[in-house]
């Protein structure tokens, strides 16, 4: 890991310490997780988006009768081949 230094507001530091105590995770681990989430949302991975979309297949209803039978066909239209 690479050590880095950041500056937080007093409120940010306080809330992170509280969350750290409640979750029994270090403040550093919480910050790393937040950075991971930010990076994932800033530059989404097409394969990860495909997997996320695939997890909801079958949960909802549609007028198209073959979505649950051929989900890849519909997902490829929106996400392309990964």
Secondary structure, DSSP 8 states (H G I E B T S, - for coil): ---------HHHHHHHHHHHHHHT--HHHHHHHHHHHHHHHHS--HHHHHHHHHHTTTSS--S-TTTTT-HHHHHHHHH---
